[in-house]
Amino acid sequence: MRLRKQGITRRQLLSQSALFGAGIAVGAGFVAGTAEANWALEVDHLQPETMATLIQMARDIYPHDRVGDQFYATAVKGYDSAEAAPGIEEGVAALNQAARDLGHARYTDIGWERDRVDLLRSLEDTAFFQQIRGGLVTGLYNQKAVWPVFGYEGESFSQGGYIDRGFDDINWL
């Protein structure tokens, strides 16, 4: 007696997996988008709108689609101090005024990244812009939690250097 296998064919499995995966991706995108917008950052000296502007500004200066806003928030969190807050609030007010001059309510209301970058370029010689840009270099890229996104494994001195750790692994030549 021959038993008949119950189940689905490989083709059916793949097609249903693709549909299921697409459904998960859409659902996860919705949840991730909601979670991304809902993560919390407490501010003590800056206005919440000012912090949101700094995060958007940071994302526009050093854009990385795979890096979440929480990393940018950590990078600019240092400006939320009693000493820095007045200058930051003043700089963001000037940035928002420049956005109003272009017909937007504030910087974060400019919908196109290209337009925000053009606005930032017009202000790149200001002390405010240079302060934020300079702080982001270390504030963003020195976060160990973001290193895997860039494929950086960290320092190698403690592990004997790069010579024996695949610095010359080139498979495209």
N, C-alpha and C positions, 0 to 999 in steps of 0.2 A: 504494500500500500504506500502510495506516494503522498506525502503531506504537502499541501499547497501553502506556500509562504504568504502570510498576511502582511500587509503594510503598503508602503508606497514605493514607487520606483525612484531611482536616483534623480531623474529629471523633475519629478514632482517634488521631491525633497528640496532640491535647489531652488525651484521657482517659489515654493512656499516659504523657504528660508529668506529669500530675497524680499518677498513681500513683508514678512515678519520683521526682518532687519530694517526695512524702510520705515515701517510703523514705529519701531523702537527709536530709530534715528530722529524721526519727526517728533515723537514724544519726548525724547531726551533733549532735543534741541529746544523744545518749549520749556522744559523744566530747567535746562542749563541757562537758557536765556532769562528765565524768571529768577533762578538762583543767582545768576551773575548780577542781575540788577538789584537783588535783595541782600547781598552780603553787607555786613555792617562795618562801619569805621567810625569810631567815636572821635569827635573833635572837641578840643577844650578851648581853643583860642580863635579859631577860624570859623566863619560861617559855613554851614554844610554846602551851600551853593558855591562858595569859594573853593572848597575841597573838590567838589565835582568838576569845577572848571580846571583845577590843577591836574586832576586825573585825565581829563580829556586833552589838555595841553600836553601832558606827558606822553599820551598815546599818539598824538600828532607829531611830536618831535622825534620820538623813537618808536615807530609803528612796527608792531609784531602781532600779527593776527592770532598766533597760537598762544600768546601770553595774556592771561586773564587780568581784568581790571584790579584785582586784589594785589597783584604785584606792583602795578603802577601806584596804587594807593599807599603801599608800604614805602615805595620810593619817595613819595612826596610828604609822607606823614611827619617828617622832621621839621617841616615848615609850620607845623601846628604848635608853636611855642610862643610864650609871651613876648620874647624878643623879636621873633621873625614875623609874627602875625600882622602888625600894622603895615609893614612894607609889602607883604604879600597881598593883603586886602587892597592896598593902593594900586599895586600892579595889576590885579585882577579887575579892579574898577576901570583902569585905563584900557585894558584888553576889551572889556565889555563896551566901553565907549567907542572904541575903534570898530567893534561889531555893529553898534548902533549907527555909526556913520555910514555903514554899508547897507543899512536897512534891516538889521536883525535886532531882536530884543537884547540878546547877550551872545557871548562867544559860543556857548554850548547849543544855541539854537541854530547855528549855521549847519545845515544838513550835509553839505558835501565836504569831504575831507580836503579835497584840493583847495576849496575856498578858505577853509580854516588855516591850511598851511600857507597860503598866500598872505593871509592876514598876519600870521606869525613871522613870515619873512619880512614884512614891512616893519616889524618891531624887534628884529633880531639884534639890533645894535643897542637896545635899551638894557639897563642894568638888571631889570626884572627878568627879562628873557634869559640873559646870560646866567643869572643866578639859578633859575630853574633848570636850564639845559645842563649847566655844570654839575648840579646836584644829582641829576638823573643818571649821569655816567656811572657813578659809583652806587647810587641808591637803587638803581634797577639791576645792574649787572653783577653786583656783589651779593645778591640774594641766592643762597645755595639752593633754595627750592625751585628757582627758575632755571638753573643750569641744565637740567635734563631736557628742557624744552629746546635748548640750543645745541644739545649733543655734547656739552662740555662735561668732562668727568671730574674736573677739579684739578688741584695742583698735583704734580707727580713726583716732587722731590722726595717726599716721605716713602714713595714706592719705587725708588731707584731711578727716577727720571723717565723721559719719553723714549729714549733710545731702544730699550727692551720692551716697550709697551705698545708697539705698533705705530709709531709716528710715520713709518714709511710703508704702511699698508696701502698701496695704491693699486686698485683693481681696474682702473679705467685706462691705463697706458698699454 
